[in-house]
Amino acid sequence: MGMTRREVLGASMAAAGWLAGPRRAAGRWGAIPDRLDRQVVVRRHNPVVQRVDPFSALSVGNGEFAFTSDVTGLQTFPDAYRKDFPLCTVAHWGWHTGPLPAGVRPTDIRYKAYDTYGRPVGYLTEAKGQEPLFNWLRENPHRLHLGEIGFELRKADGSHAGVGDLKEIRQVLDLWTGILDSRFELEGWPVHVQSCCHPEHDLLAVRVESPLLAAGRVGVRLAFPYGSPAVDMADWAVPHRHQTRCTRGRHRADFRRTLDSDRYFVRLEWSEGRLEERGEHEYVLSGATEGWLEFVCWFGGRAWTEDLPRVSQARQASAAHWERFWSEGGAIDLGGCTDSRAPELERRIVLSQYNTALHCAGSLPSAETGLLFNSWYGKFHLEMHWWHSVHFAAWNRFACFERSMGYYRRILSEAKETARRQGYRGARWPKMVGPAGKDSPSGVGPLLIWQQPHPIFYAELCHRQRPTRQTLEQWREVVFESAEFMASFAVRDSSHGWYSLGPPLKTVSENTDPLRTRNPTFELAYWRFGLRVAQAWRERLGLGREPGWDAVLAGLAPLPVQDGRYLMQEGMVDTYTTWNWEHPALLGICGMLPGDGVDAVIMRSTLKRVLEVWRWERCWGWDFPLAAMAAARAGEPELAVGVLLMDAAKNRYHPNGHNYQRPGLTAYLPGNGGLLAAVAMMAAGWEGRLGQPGPGFPSNGRWDVRCERLDSWM
């Protein structure tokens, strides 16, 4: 369904206008004679699985908690999935910190000094001579696999059934209700499983129907691992390093889990049968005499003191929650399109909405693999928060984003301390963090700066939703401290007379020497946007403009240009021959961003050249929507669709809707969030300082795009 680069470049290059800047009114593209039949649109992309395939593993969840299953609807055969797509049970509150290396304390870490215009500034970038502590700080805390819930299946001869013994597999995730229906046969006997997650509690609810229950050949196994920073989050080889205390009652069991200094609780309630301790940290529920069994399993940071919701209650709550989700937000229907790529694009749109609702709509920013399995130890990258969650605003689901936005207020003191230690004013936001907001050591992360204006962008989105004094006061300190650091970080360069960014710094692309990097194009444009909006924030509050911010805003270095095209950074004259790989960040200056300081003619020439020469096989999943947004804003809708669906390894979307990157990173939520952001811009339009609104889909008669409740872009 994708386009090759040659096909993208062969598309027509129509001229169009440019836009930037906020507008509150919702945009529309295409005539809408009637309300969309959203249920039809959503359900025609229900994932259907008929064989064991790790990339078809399906999850149920609620934004705070997720459970990923195999074809049985539970985690029965984790070994068949572990290499490509581990099956985990994960919650935002579920973290583990391993013991410190002997003889060291976190405060012993040493910072590497970088010359910064004549003064040393320390960064946590060098492991040499302190490898144990450096690595411990990177890996801790890490997310935790809370417990493996699977079937114990036995064949007629009493032996354990393997994954190859399952026949007539048919599994369907009903996206409209959030209920996973799984069917298979074992030696000719049917097993039917329905599972879902409660929308308000971190609880899995399951109903099993099979004659094999009464025959004693189907049981439910619950097992607990030790924590691990590895991709699968679990270490099963050290049972002595953690404790499970089980208290049993009638049709109920409570588990208290202890891993070093971390604690959590699990409650299991069931309809019939008995729970037996099978081994250390392992329990099996069996003995149901009827042809059905229901159970609910709850996980939490504190002990549960009441009865759990029943399976029927959880199912009803799940169905109501998901129907409300699909009915109240934005929607796009591509069913009337005749372009052959439209069905695949619509599939990606629908599944990306589901997956980001599970993984990117919680109380913490999302890890790049969300609540699936560990990437970068389960920590989240704040420069990626934009790509995970900003799309919720355009799709009229702002509450899904706002839940995680409070994180910046919670870690503000930590960010201010980082700036102070480095000799800057304001707050310097970290890159790779856990719940406490402490930046992780890395050769790259501490030198990155493009996450710095993000909270200002988010505050502006919040103000577009609720343009009130309360909103201004709520975000006041975050906006002002972010801008104060930005103004403080820029240095007046006597050789040019303008304010420069870096060195040292790492750019979006992360592939150049931080000691030689000066005035990267994307960061300069984002600095202009951030300082401009921060000054507007002051004016809305009735305060005067901050003179220091204005000085930097007016005096920032120009966006670097050569031969009528933007460069990635000042002096990088070989941008299009040597450095044409990794993120093509220069496209974001008028696409993701509204175009502060951007020349339309130069930008259009830059877009064409990037699409001609960039090594897309070395790009990442969010780079394709980044380029599509730039193409749409440049008035190149054919190119926007082409690059959004380009046939490239890291632009693949699995049957379960997740974006593949590489072995070990087989799901990548920034790709899903980026796709939704780009499609919203293309469908609902945008607004700005360089032209008038226009559609981002081709007007060639093959794209009949119908949408509802999509907000126009900044």
PLY file of the C-alpha trace (Angstrom):
ply
format ascii 1.0
element vertex 714
property float x
property float y
property float z
element edge 713
property int vertex1
property int vertex2
end_header
0.00 0.00 0.00
3.00 2.37 0.47
4.81 4.55 -2.04
8.47 4.21 -2.86
10.64 7.32 -2.83
10.63 7.31 -6.63
6.84 7.31 -6.64
6.75 10.11 -4.10
9.08 12.20 -6.22
7.01 11.44 -9.31
3.85 12.90 -7.76
2.60 16.22 -8.99
3.97 19.29 -7.21
1.03 21.71 -6.97
1.62 25.22 -5.64
-0.21 26.36 -2.52
-0.18 28.78 0.45
1.33 28.65 3.91
-0.10 28.94 7.37
0.89 29.26 11.03
-0.52 30.43 14.37
-3.52 29.52 16.52
-7.21 29.43 15.70
-9.84 28.11 18.05
-12.61 27.19 15.60
-12.65 23.60 14.38
-11.65 23.05 10.78
-13.39 20.82 8.24
-12.33 19.33 4.93
-14.91 17.91 2.54
-18.68 18.03 2.58
-20.45 16.03 5.29
-24.04 15.39 4.28
-24.74 13.24 7.33
-23.03 12.23 10.55
-20.42 9.56 10.06
-21.33 6.02 11.03
-18.41 5.79 13.42
-19.17 2.27 14.57
-18.93 0.99 11.00
-15.63 2.83 10.42
-14.10 1.52 13.64
-15.30 -2.06 13.44
-14.18 -2.62 9.87
-10.66 -2.49 11.29
-11.18 -4.89 14.20
-7.97 -6.97 14.26
-8.63 -10.61 13.37
-5.94 -13.17 14.26
-5.99 -16.74 12.91
-2.47 -17.93 13.65
0.28 -17.46 16.21
2.06 -14.26 15.21
3.94 -12.08 17.73
3.14 -8.97 15.68
-0.56 -9.71 16.09
-0.39 -9.69 19.90
-3.33 -7.63 21.17
-3.74 -5.51 24.28
-6.60 -4.36 26.47
-6.13 -1.42 28.80
-7.30 1.95 30.08
-4.41 4.40 29.65
-2.94 3.59 33.08
-2.76 -0.19 32.76
-2.37 -2.62 29.88
-2.43 -6.39 29.46
-1.01 -7.89 26.25
-2.09 -11.39 25.25
-1.35 -14.16 22.80
-3.98 -15.97 20.68
-5.55 -17.54 23.80
-6.62 -14.15 25.16
-4.15 -14.59 28.02
-0.37 -14.94 28.30
-0.29 -18.72 27.83
2.69 -19.05 25.49
5.06 -16.18 26.33
8.11 -17.96 24.92
6.58 -17.91 21.42
6.32 -14.11 21.60
9.22 -13.02 23.84
11.82 -12.47 21.11
9.66 -10.21 18.95
6.80 -8.88 21.09
6.92 -9.78 24.81
3.62 -10.29 26.61
3.54 -8.12 29.73
1.19 -6.74 32.36
2.12 -3.12 32.99
0.88 -0.07 34.89
2.12 3.51 35.16
2.65 3.05 38.89
4.59 -0.22 38.45
8.33 0.48 38.75
11.24 -1.39 40.26
14.63 -0.16 41.46
17.38 -2.71 41.87
20.07 -2.53 44.56
22.86 -0.01 44.12
26.29 -1.33 43.16
28.39 -1.94 46.24
30.18 1.05 47.69
28.55 3.83 45.68
25.78 6.40 46.15
23.79 8.25 43.47
25.42 11.50 44.58
28.83 10.07 43.67
28.16 10.49 39.96
30.64 12.77 38.18
29.71 15.27 35.49
31.79 15.86 32.38
32.69 19.53 31.93
32.04 21.12 28.52
33.54 24.47 27.62
30.60 26.82 27.07
31.83 30.16 25.80
34.62 30.24 28.34
32.94 28.57 31.32
32.65 24.86 32.21
29.18 23.31 32.29
28.71 19.78 33.62
26.67 17.08 31.89
26.03 13.42 32.79
27.51 12.09 29.55
30.64 10.10 30.41
30.63 6.59 31.89
34.41 6.08 31.89
35.68 5.29 35.36
32.19 5.11 36.87
30.48 2.47 34.74
28.57 0.62 37.52
26.91 3.77 38.88
26.42 5.34 35.43
24.65 2.23 34.18
22.63 1.82 37.39
21.29 5.37 37.05
20.35 4.69 33.42
18.57 1.44 34.20
16.75 2.47 37.39
13.95 2.74 38.01
12.65 0.43 35.30
9.12 -0.69 34.55
7.96 -3.98 35.96
6.02 -6.94 34.54
3.39 -7.18 37.27
2.36 -10.77 36.69
1.89 -13.36 33.97
-1.67 -14.69 33.59
-2.07 -17.62 31.22
-3.77 -20.94 30.73
-2.40 -24.26 31.83
-3.61 -26.51 29.02
-3.31 -30.29 29.14
-3.79 -32.86 26.42
-5.73 -36.08 26.92
-2.54 -37.95 27.91
-1.88 -35.45 30.69
1.01 -33.69 29.02
1.16 -29.92 28.66
-0.17 -28.60 25.37
2.17 -26.55 23.24
1.41 -23.66 20.97
1.36 -26.03 17.99
-1.49 -28.01 19.54
-3.96 -25.14 19.09
-6.24 -25.44 16.07
-9.06 -23.38 14.55
-7.67 -20.17 16.03
-9.84 -17.11 15.64
-9.29 -14.02 17.77
-11.07 -10.68 17.31
-10.52 -7.46 19.20
-13.77 -5.48 19.12
-12.41 -1.95 19.15
-15.87 -0.48 19.75
-16.19 -2.24 23.14
-12.59 -3.05 24.07
-13.47 -6.74 24.44
-11.06 -9.37 23.14
-12.78 -12.54 21.91
-10.49 -15.56 21.50
-11.44 -19.02 20.21
-9.37 -22.12 19.58
-9.58 -25.90 19.75
-7.44 -28.34 21.67
-7.69 -31.93 20.39
-11.05 -31.10 18.89
-12.48 -29.48 22.03
-13.45 -25.80 21.84
-12.21 -23.07 24.18
-13.83 -19.63 24.12
-12.28 -16.73 26.04
-13.47 -13.16 26.46
-11.22 -10.65 28.20
-11.29 -6.92 28.82
-9.91 -4.24 31.09
-11.99 -2.13 33.43
-11.73 1.54 32.41
-11.41 2.84 35.98
-9.48 0.08 37.74
-6.28 -1.76 36.81
-8.22 -4.95 36.46
-8.39 -7.74 33.91
-11.76 -9.49 33.59
-12.01 -12.90 31.88
-14.74 -15.41 31.06
-13.75 -18.88 29.82
-16.14 -21.42 28.33
-15.01 -24.96 27.47
-15.87 -28.60 28.21
-12.19 -28.98 29.09
-12.71 -27.00 32.32
-14.81 -29.72 33.95
-12.40 -32.34 32.60
-9.58 -30.67 34.55
-7.62 -29.91 31.41
-7.84 -26.11 31.55
-6.49 -24.11 34.47
-5.39 -20.51 34.91
-1.79 -19.86 35.92
-0.66 -16.71 37.74
3.10 -16.23 38.10
5.26 -13.36 39.34
8.79 -12.49 38.16
11.54 -10.34 39.61
11.99 -6.97 37.95
14.36 -6.44 35.06
15.43 -3.50 32.86
15.36 -5.88 29.88
12.80 -5.57 27.11
10.53 -8.25 28.61
10.64 -6.57 32.06
11.07 -9.88 33.88
13.77 -12.01 35.47
12.44 -15.50 36.18
15.80 -16.93 37.28
16.14 -15.31 40.73
13.14 -16.39 42.84
15.14 -15.74 46.03
15.36 -12.00 45.30
11.66 -11.25 45.69
8.75 -12.37 47.87
5.10 -13.26 47.26
2.81 -13.54 50.26
-0.60 -15.05 49.52
-3.68 -14.83 51.74
-6.54 -17.02 50.55
-10.25 -16.82 51.21
-13.32 -18.32 49.59
-13.00 -17.67 45.84
-10.47 -14.93 46.57
-6.74 -14.54 47.04
-4.68 -11.49 47.97
-1.01 -11.28 47.07
1.54 -8.93 48.57
4.57 -8.54 46.34
7.97 -7.33 47.59
10.92 -6.60 45.31
13.77 -4.94 47.19
12.26 -1.65 48.44
9.24 -1.79 46.09
5.79 -3.13 46.97
2.57 -3.80 45.11
-0.62 -5.80 45.58
-2.69 -8.21 43.52
-6.17 -9.57 44.16
-7.69 -12.51 42.28
-11.40 -13.36 42.55
-13.09 -16.24 40.71
-16.47 -17.88 40.27
-15.62 -21.51 41.01
-12.67 -23.77 41.66
-9.63 -23.70 43.90
-6.29 -21.94 43.88
-3.16 -24.00 44.52
0.42 -22.89 45.02
2.31 -24.68 42.27
5.77 -23.32 43.01
7.58 -20.28 44.33
5.67 -17.23 43.00
3.37 -19.49 40.93
-0.31 -20.32 41.45
-2.89 -22.29 39.44
-6.66 -21.88 39.52
-8.50 -25.09 38.53
-11.33 -27.40 39.52
-14.29 -25.65 37.89
-17.04 -28.25 37.57
-19.21 -26.32 35.11
-18.38 -25.53 31.53
-17.42 -21.97 32.34
-15.16 -19.96 34.64
-15.02 -16.25 35.38
-12.25 -14.40 37.17
-11.00 -10.88 37.70
-7.43 -9.96 38.58
-6.62 -6.53 40.00
-3.20 -4.89 40.40
-2.40 -1.84 42.50
0.15 0.09 44.52
-2.09 -0.17 47.59
-4.12 -3.07 48.97
-7.73 -3.36 47.75
-10.23 -3.42 50.63
-13.60 -3.97 48.89
-15.13 -6.53 46.56
-13.85 -6.29 43.02
-16.17 -5.54 40.11
-17.58 -8.71 38.58
-16.76 -9.79 35.03
-20.16 -8.64 33.77
-19.67 -5.22 35.37
-16.21 -4.86 33.86
-17.54 -5.81 30.42
-20.34 -3.26 30.65
-17.96 -0.56 31.84
-15.49 -1.37 29.06
-18.17 -1.25 26.36
-19.53 2.07 27.65
-16.05 3.57 27.93
-14.96 2.68 24.40
-18.26 3.64 22.79
-17.90 7.03 24.46
-14.28 7.31 23.31
-15.13 6.62 19.67
-18.30 8.71 19.69
-17.11 11.91 21.34
-13.74 12.64 19.73
-12.76 13.35 16.16
-13.37 10.87 13.37
-12.30 10.31 9.77
-14.02 8.11 7.19
-12.03 7.19 4.07
-14.57 4.63 2.90
-15.55 6.76 -0.10
-11.98 7.12 -1.39
-10.92 5.30 -4.55
-7.19 5.69 -4.02
-5.80 2.19 -3.38
-3.87 3.42 -0.34
-6.94 4.68 1.52
-7.94 1.39 3.26
-4.47 0.96 4.74
-4.33 4.58 5.84
-7.73 4.29 7.52
-6.62 1.06 9.25
-3.57 2.84 10.64
-5.70 5.79 11.75
-8.22 3.64 13.64
-5.67 1.33 15.28
-3.42 4.26 16.18
-6.33 5.88 18.01
-6.85 2.69 20.01
-3.18 2.12 20.74
-2.45 5.69 21.79
-5.54 5.66 24.03
-4.07 2.61 25.80
-0.47 3.76 25.96
-0.24 7.55 25.61
-3.24 8.85 27.57
-2.15 8.16 31.14
-0.90 10.18 34.09
2.71 9.94 32.92
4.22 10.67 29.52
4.44 7.51 27.46
7.52 5.38 27.01
8.29 4.82 23.35
6.80 1.33 23.67
4.08 2.58 25.99
2.75 -0.03 28.43
3.70 -2.94 26.16
7.27 -3.80 27.14
10.48 -1.99 27.99
12.33 0.34 25.68
15.11 2.35 27.31
14.22 0.51 30.55
10.63 1.75 30.40
11.62 5.36 30.92
9.99 8.04 28.83
11.68 10.59 26.58
10.28 14.07 27.02
11.23 15.19 23.52
8.91 12.43 22.30
5.99 13.49 24.50
4.90 15.77 21.63
4.79 12.86 19.19
2.98 10.56 21.56
0.19 12.82 22.69
-0.22 16.22 21.01
-2.56 14.66 18.44
-5.22 14.26 21.17
-5.82 18.02 21.02
-6.50 17.96 17.27
-8.81 14.95 17.65
-10.88 16.70 20.34
-9.66 14.35 23.06
-7.63 16.91 24.94
-8.34 15.28 28.30
-6.31 12.27 27.14
-3.27 14.54 26.80
-3.91 16.75 29.79
-3.57 13.84 32.22
0.18 13.69 31.57
0.77 17.43 31.22
0.78 17.91 34.99
4.07 16.02 35.06
5.91 19.25 34.22
4.58 21.02 37.27
5.51 18.02 39.42
9.15 17.98 38.28
9.61 21.75 37.97
11.85 22.00 41.03
14.11 19.26 39.62
14.31 21.09 36.26
15.13 24.37 38.00
17.89 22.70 39.99
19.43 21.33 36.77
19.47 24.82 35.26
20.95 26.31 38.43
23.69 23.68 38.64
24.67 24.44 35.04
24.71 28.19 35.62
21.49 29.02 33.76
18.27 30.69 34.86
14.84 29.11 34.69
14.12 25.40 34.33
15.93 22.96 32.04
13.70 20.04 31.19
15.27 16.57 31.17
15.27 14.07 28.33
15.10 10.44 29.55
13.30 10.14 32.87
11.18 8.11 35.21
8.44 9.36 37.55
10.81 11.49 39.67
12.03 13.54 36.69
15.74 12.90 37.19
17.65 13.01 33.90
19.36 9.74 33.02
23.05 9.60 32.16
23.69 9.28 28.44
26.15 10.32 25.79
23.26 12.14 24.08
20.29 12.89 26.32
21.62 15.54 28.72
22.85 17.65 25.77
19.51 17.63 23.96
17.50 20.89 23.96
14.53 20.50 21.62
12.27 19.30 24.44
12.74 22.67 26.14
9.92 24.62 24.38
7.52 21.66 24.48
5.74 22.72 27.70
5.10 26.16 26.19
3.53 24.47 23.16
1.39 22.34 25.48
0.34 25.36 27.52
-0.75 27.10 24.33
-2.83 24.06 23.38
-4.43 24.20 26.81
-5.22 27.89 26.34
-6.83 27.16 22.97
-9.08 24.68 24.76
-9.82 26.91 27.76
-8.83 30.56 27.18
-9.33 31.56 30.81
-7.42 33.29 33.55
-7.32 29.98 35.42
-5.46 28.36 32.52
-2.98 31.23 32.41
-2.27 30.92 36.13
-2.11 27.13 35.97
0.68 27.20 33.38
2.28 30.51 34.32
5.32 29.20 36.16
6.04 26.39 33.70
5.86 28.79 30.72
7.94 31.52 32.35
10.63 29.22 33.74
10.91 27.41 30.39
11.35 30.71 28.55
13.78 32.02 31.14
16.07 29.08 30.52
15.76 29.51 26.76
16.82 33.15 26.97
19.60 32.26 29.38
20.90 29.43 27.20
21.31 31.62 24.11
24.71 33.35 23.97
25.48 36.66 22.32
28.03 35.78 19.66
30.40 38.72 19.21
31.60 37.49 15.82
28.12 37.88 14.31
26.28 40.09 16.75
23.41 37.64 17.14
22.37 35.15 19.81
23.51 31.59 19.15
22.44 28.19 20.43
25.39 25.99 21.32
27.89 24.58 21.41
27.61 22.31 23.23
24.32 20.73 22.30
22.83 17.70 20.62
20.37 18.30 17.81
17.14 16.45 17.04
19.12 14.12 14.79
21.56 13.22 17.59
24.22 12.35 15.01
26.70 15.23 15.13
29.51 16.33 17.44
27.99 18.40 20.28
31.21 20.42 20.55
30.85 21.68 16.98
27.10 22.10 16.75
25.89 25.68 16.53
22.50 27.11 15.56
20.58 24.04 14.40
17.66 25.07 12.22
14.83 23.30 14.04
15.95 24.43 17.47
16.28 28.05 16.31
12.74 28.02 14.93
11.40 26.41 18.09
13.22 28.98 20.26
11.46 31.72 18.29
8.09 30.04 18.72
8.60 29.43 22.44
9.76 32.94 23.29
7.01 34.50 21.15
4.29 32.49 22.90
5.82 33.10 26.35
5.65 36.86 25.75
2.03 36.50 24.63
1.40 34.62 27.89
2.75 37.58 29.87
0.56 40.00 27.93
-2.54 37.90 28.53
-1.78 38.08 32.24
-1.50 41.87 32.04
2.25 41.83 32.58
4.80 43.72 30.55
6.96 41.98 28.00
10.19 40.60 29.41
13.01 42.72 27.87
15.57 39.92 28.08
13.35 37.55 26.19
12.67 40.18 23.55
16.38 40.79 23.11
17.01 37.12 22.39
13.89 36.80 20.25
14.88 39.75 18.08
18.54 38.83 17.96
18.49 35.07 17.40
20.72 33.82 14.63
18.95 33.49 11.27
17.94 30.06 10.07
20.99 28.79 8.16
20.56 28.77 4.37
22.71 27.84 1.40
21.79 27.66 -2.28
18.20 28.56 -1.50
17.66 25.69 0.96
17.80 25.39 4.72
20.69 23.53 6.29
20.40 21.27 9.31
22.66 23.62 11.26
24.99 26.54 10.77
27.95 25.62 8.56
26.66 22.15 7.62
27.06 22.73 3.90
26.98 18.95 3.26
23.53 18.55 4.81
22.14 16.90 1.68
25.10 14.65 0.91
26.70 13.53 4.20
24.12 14.25 6.90
21.00 13.21 4.99
20.04 10.49 7.44
18.32 10.21 10.83
15.55 12.72 11.53
15.05 15.35 8.77
14.35 17.86 11.52
14.62 20.92 9.28
11.22 19.94 7.82
9.63 20.46 11.22
10.14 24.23 11.18
6.98 24.71 9.12
4.92 21.57 9.61
5.16 20.43 13.19
5.85 24.12 14.00
3.92 27.04 12.52
6.86 28.64 10.71
8.47 31.31 12.91
11.28 32.87 10.88
10.60 30.62 7.86
10.67 31.75 4.23
8.00 29.94 2.18
10.02 29.71 -1.05
13.12 28.41 0.72
11.03 25.96 2.70
9.37 24.51 -0.39
12.76 24.06 -2.06
14.05 22.40 1.12
11.11 19.99 1.17
11.70 18.92 -2.43
15.40 18.36 -1.86
14.88 16.36 1.33
12.39 14.08 -0.41
14.87 13.57 -3.25
18.01 12.70 -1.31
17.18 11.68 2.25
18.07 8.14 3.27
14.65 7.14 4.47
15.75 3.63 5.38
17.69 5.27 8.24
14.79 7.38 9.48
12.37 6.70 12.34
8.63 6.16 12.46
7.73 9.75 13.33
9.89 11.17 10.52
7.31 10.17 7.91
4.45 12.15 9.50
6.92 14.97 10.19
7.60 15.18 6.45
3.90 14.79 5.62
3.02 17.76 7.83
5.64 19.89 6.10
4.38 18.81 2.68
0.78 19.56 3.62
1.64 23.00 4.93
3.67 23.63 1.77
0.64 22.86 -0.39
1.96 19.53 -1.67
-0.87 17.10 -0.80
0.30 14.36 -3.17
3.67 14.39 -1.47
2.04 14.47 1.95
0.10 11.26 1.30
3.06 9.66 -0.47
5.57 10.20 2.31
3.04 9.32 5.02
2.60 5.90 3.39
6.13 5.48 2.03
7.29 1.87 1.76
10.13 1.91 4.30
11.17 -0.54 7.03
10.40 1.84 9.89
7.09 2.92 8.37
5.52 -0.53 8.66
2.46 -1.08 10.85
1.82 -4.55 12.27
-1.56 -6.31 12.18
-2.04 -5.01 15.75
-1.46 -1.45 14.54
1.93 -0.88 16.13
4.76 0.78 14.22
7.82 -1.43 13.66
11.34 0.02 13.93
13.89 -2.75 14.36
14.57 -5.93 16.36
14.24 -5.03 20.03
12.04 -2.03 19.19
9.14 -3.71 17.45
6.54 -1.17 18.59
7.02 2.60 18.50
4.20 4.85 19.68
5.70 8.13 18.32
4.93 6.75 14.86
1.26 6.22 15.78
0.90 9.61 17.44
2.71 11.34 14.60
0.46 9.71 12.02
-2.63 10.98 13.85
-1.18 14.49 14.12
-0.37 14.58 10.41
-3.74 13.21 9.31
-5.58 15.73 11.50
-3.63 18.57 9.90
-4.24 17.21 6.41
-7.96 16.71 7.02
-8.92 19.71 9.17
-6.43 22.26 7.93
-4.21 24.66 9.81
-3.84 28.40 10.18
-0.94 30.78 10.10
0.90 33.88 9.22
1.98 33.02 5.68
-1.24 32.30 3.82
-4.76 30.93 3.92
-6.07 27.51 5.00
-6.11 24.66 2.53
-6.60 20.89 2.55
-3.74 18.47 2.95
-5.28 15.68 0.87
-5.12 15.68 -2.94
-8.06 17.14 -4.85
-7.71 14.61 -7.67
-11.11 12.98 -7.19
-9.70 9.89 -5.46
-9.75 11.25 -1.89
-13.28 11.69 -0.53
-12.24 12.51 3.02
-15.09 12.92 5.49
-14.35 14.04 9.03
-16.02 15.28 12.19
-14.84 17.21 15.24
-11.21 17.65 14.18
-9.55 20.85 15.35
-7.42 22.88 12.97
-3.68 22.99 13.62
-1.57 25.83 14.96
0 1
1 2
2 3
3 4
4 5
5 6
6 7
7 8
8 9
9 10
10 11
11 12
12 13
13 14
14 15
15 16
16 17
17 18
18 19
19 20
20 21
21 22
22 23
23 24
24 25
25 26
26 27
27 28
28 29
29 30
30 31
31 32
32 33
33 34
34 35
35 36
36 37
37 38
38 39
39 40
40 41
41 42
42 43
43 44
44 45
45 46
46 47
47 48
48 49
49 50
50 51
51 52
52 53
53 54
54 55
55 56
56 57
57 58
58 59
59 60
60 61
61 62
62 63
63 64
64 65
65 66
66 67
67 68
68 69
69 70
70 71
71 72
72 73
73 74
74 75
75 76
76 77
77 78
78 79
79 80
80 81
81 82
82 83
83 84
84 85
85 86
86 87
87 88
88 89
89 90
90 91
91 92
92 93
93 94
94 95
95 96
96 97
97 98
98 99
99 100
100 101
101 102
102 103
103 104
104 105
105 106
106 107
107 108
108 109
109 110
110 111
111 112
112 113
113 114
114 115
115 116
116 117
117 118
118 119
119 120
120 121
121 122
122 123
123 124
124 125
125 126
126 127
127 128
128 129
129 130
130 131
131 132
132 133
133 134
134 135
135 136
136 137
137 138
138 139
139 140
140 141
141 142
142 143
143 144
144 145
145 146
146 147
147 148
148 149
149 150
150 151
151 152
152 153
153 154
154 155
155 156
156 157
157 158
158 159
159 160
160 161
161 162
162 163
163 164
164 165
165 166
166 167
167 168
168 169
169 170
170 171
171 172
172 173
173 174
174 175
175 176
176 177
177 178
178 179
179 180
180 181
181 182
182 183
183 184
184 185
185 186
186 187
187 188
188 189
189 190
190 191
191 192
192 193
193 194
194 195
195 196
196 197
197 198
198 199
199 200
200 201
201 202
202 203
203 204
204 205
205 206
206 207
207 208
208 209
209 210
210 211
211 212
212 213
213 214
214 215
215 216
216 217
217 218
218 219
219 220
220 221
221 222
222 223
223 224
224 225
225 226
226 227
227 228
228 229
229 230
230 231
231 232
232 233
233 234
234 235
235 236
236 237
237 238
238 239
239 240
240 241
241 242
242 243
243 244
244 245
245 246
246 247
247 248
248 249
249 250
250 251
251 252
252 253
253 254
254 255
255 256
256 257
257 258
258 259
259 260
260 261
261 262
262 263
263 264
264 265
265 266
266 267
267 268
268 269
269 270
270 271
271 272
272 273
273 274
274 275
275 276
276 277
277 278
278 279
279 280
280 281
281 282
282 283
283 284
284 285
285 286
286 287
287 288
288 289
289 290
290 291
291 292
292 293
293 294
294 295
295 296
296 297
297 298
298 299
299 300
300 301
301 302
302 303
303 304
304 305
305 306
306 307
307 308
308 309
309 310
310 311
311 312
312 313
313 314
314 315
315 316
316 317
317 318
318 319
319 320
320 321
321 322
322 323
323 324
324 325
325 326
326 327
327 328
328 329
329 330
330 331
331 332
332 333
333 334
334 335
335 336
336 337
337 338
338 339
339 340
340 341
341 342
342 343
343 344
344 345
345 346
346 347
347 348
348 349
349 350
350 351
351 352
352 353
353 354
354 355
355 356
356 357
357 358
358 359
359 360
360 361
361 362
362 363
363 364
364 365
365 366
366 367
367 368
368 369
369 370
370 371
371 372
372 373
373 374
374 375
375 376
376 377
377 378
378 379
379 380
380 381
381 382
382 383
383 384
384 385
385 386
386 387
387 388
388 389
389 390
390 391
391 392
392 393
393 394
394 395
395 396
396 397
397 398
398 399
399 400
400 401
401 402
402 403
403 404
404 405
405 406
406 407
407 408
408 409
409 410
410 411
411 412
412 413
413 414
414 415
415 416
416 417
417 418
418 419
419 420
420 421
421 422
422 423
423 424
424 425
425 426
426 427
427 428
428 429
429 430
430 431
431 432
432 433
433 434
434 435
435 436
436 437
437 438
438 439
439 440
440 441
441 442
442 443
443 444
444 445
445 446
446 447
447 448
448 449
449 450
450 451
451 452
452 453
453 454
454 455
455 456
456 457
457 458
458 459
459 460
460 461
461 462
462 463
463 464
464 465
465 466
466 467
467 468
468 469
469 470
470 471
471 472
472 473
473 474
474 475
475 476
476 477
477 478
478 479
479 480
480 481
481 482
482 483
483 484
484 485
485 486
486 487
487 488
488 489
489 490
490 491
491 492
492 493
493 494
494 495
495 496
496 497
497 498
498 499
499 500
500 501
501 502
502 503
503 504
504 505
505 506
506 507
507 508
508 509
509 510
510 511
511 512
512 513
513 514
514 515
515 516
516 517
517 518
518 519
519 520
520 521
521 522
522 523
523 524
524 525
525 526
526 527
527 528
528 529
529 530
530 531
531 532
532 533
533 534
534 535
535 536
536 537
537 538
538 539
539 540
540 541
541 542
542 543
543 544
544 545
545 546
546 547
547 548
548 549
549 550
550 551
551 552
552 553
553 554
554 555
555 556
556 557
557 558
558 559
559 560
560 561
561 562
562 563
563 564
564 565
565 566
566 567
567 568
568 569
569 570
570 571
571 572
572 573
573 574
574 575
575 576
576 577
577 578
578 579
579 580
580 581
581 582
582 583
583 584
584 585
585 586
586 587
587 588
588 589
589 590
590 591
591 592
592 593
593 594
594 595
595 596
596 597
597 598
598 599
599 600
600 601
601 602
602 603
603 604
604 605
605 606
606 607
607 608
608 609
609 610
610 611
611 612
612 613
613 614
614 615
615 616
616 617
617 618
618 619
619 620
620 621
621 622
622 623
623 624
624 625
625 626
626 627
627 628
628 629
629 630
630 631
631 632
632 633
633 634
634 635
635 636
636 637
637 638
638 639
639 640
640 641
641 642
642 643
643 644
644 645
645 646
646 647
647 648
648 649
649 650
650 651
651 652
652 653
653 654
654 655
655 656
656 657
657 658
658 659
659 660
660 661
661 662
662 663
663 664
664 665
665 666
666 667
667 668
668 669
669 670
670 671
671 672
672 673
673 674
674 675
675 676
676 677
677 678
678 679
679 680
680 681
681 682
682 683
683 684
684 685
685 686
686 687
687 688
688 689
689 690
690 691
691 692
692 693
693 694
694 695
695 696
696 697
697 698
698 699
699 700
700 701
701 702
702 703
703 704
704 705
705 706
706 707
707 708
708 709
709 710
710 711
711 712
712 713
